[in-house]
Amino acid sequence: MTHYSEYSWAGFLSVSWVFLVGIVYAEVYRRRESLIPTVTLHVVNNTIAVFVRGGYLAGFAGLAGFSVAFWIIAVVWFRMVSRSQTTITA
C-alpha cells in the first residue's frame, strides 16, 4: 500500500491491481507450497514494470516479452523434468 499514496482514481486502481496480484500470489503459494513460483512471478512482474514504465527503456519492451517467455519456458521445463523423475520404492 505504501507504493501508492496518492488519493485519486489512478491511485485506487493501482492499489486494486496490487491487491489482485497479491491474491494471485497467495493462491500460487497455497497450491505449490513453495515461495519459488511466487518469487519468480514477482521478478517477472518487476521486469515488465521496469521496461514499460522506464521511458528510456521503452525500446527494449520486446526484450521484456522475451524475458517473460523465458521465465514461462523455464517453469514449464522444470515441472516436466521434476515430474519425469520417479522414486523407486523397494
C-alpha positions in Angstrom: 0.0 0.0 0.0 2.9 2.4 0.6 3.8 2.2 -3.1 0.6 4.2 -4.0 0.0 7.1 -1.6 -2.0 9.4 -3.9 -5.7 9.9 -3.3 -7.2 9.6 -6.8 -8.8 7.1 -9.1 -5.4 6.2 -10.5 -4.1 5.5 -7.0 -7.3 3.5 -6.2 -6.9 1.4 -9.4 -3.2 0.9 -8.6 -3.9 -0.4 -5.1 -6.7 -2.6 -6.5 -4.3 -4.1 -9.0 -1.7 -4.7 -6.4 -4.4 -6.4 -4.2 -5.5 -8.6 -7.0 -1.9 -9.6 -7.8 -1.4 -10.4 -4.1 -4.4 -12.7 -4.2 -2.9 -14.5 -7.2 0.5 -14.8 -5.5 -1.2 -16.2 -2.4 -3.1 -18.8 -4.4 0.1 -19.8 -6.2 1.8 -20.3 -2.8 -1.2 -22.2 -1.5 -1.2 -24.6 -4.4 2.6 -25.1 -4.7 3.5 -24.8 -1.0 6.7 -23.0 -2.2 7.9 -19.5 -2.4 9.9 -20.1 -5.6 6.9 -19.8 -8.0 5.7 -16.7 -6.2 9.1 -15.0 -6.2 9.5 -15.9 -9.9 6.2 -14.3 -10.7 7.2 -11.2 -8.7 10.5 -11.0 -10.6 8.7 -11.2 -13.9 6.2 -8.6 -12.8 9.0 -6.2 -11.8 10.9 -6.9 -15.0 7.8 -5.9 -17.1 7.3 -2.8 -14.9 10.9 -1.6 -15.4 10.7 -2.0 -19.2 7.2 -0.5 -19.5 7.5 2.4 -17.0 11.0 3.5 -17.7 10.8 5.8 -20.7 14.4 5.3 -21.5 13.9 1.6 -21.7 10.8 1.7 -23.9 12.8 0.5 -26.9 13.5 -2.7 -25.0 9.8 -3.7 -24.5 10.4 -6.7 -26.8 13.1 -7.8 -24.5 10.7 -7.7 -21.6 8.4 -10.0 -23.6 11.3 -12.3 -24.3 12.2 -12.3 -20.6 8.6 -13.3 -19.7 8.6 -16.1 -22.3 12.0 -17.3 -21.0 10.6 -17.5 -17.4 7.5 -19.3 -18.5 9.5 -21.9 -20.6 11.9 -22.4 -17.6 9.0 -23.1 -15.2 7.3 -25.5 -17.7 10.6 -27.3 -18.3 11.3 -27.5 -14.6 7.9 -29.0 -14.0 8.4 -31.6 -16.8 11.8 -32.6 -15.5 10.7 -32.9 -11.9 7.6 -35.0 -12.9 9.7 -37.3 -15.0 12.0 -38.2 -12.1 10.3 -41.0 -10.2 11.4 -42.6 -7.0 11.9 -46.3 -6.8 10.5 -47.9 -3.7 11.6 -51.3 -2.5 
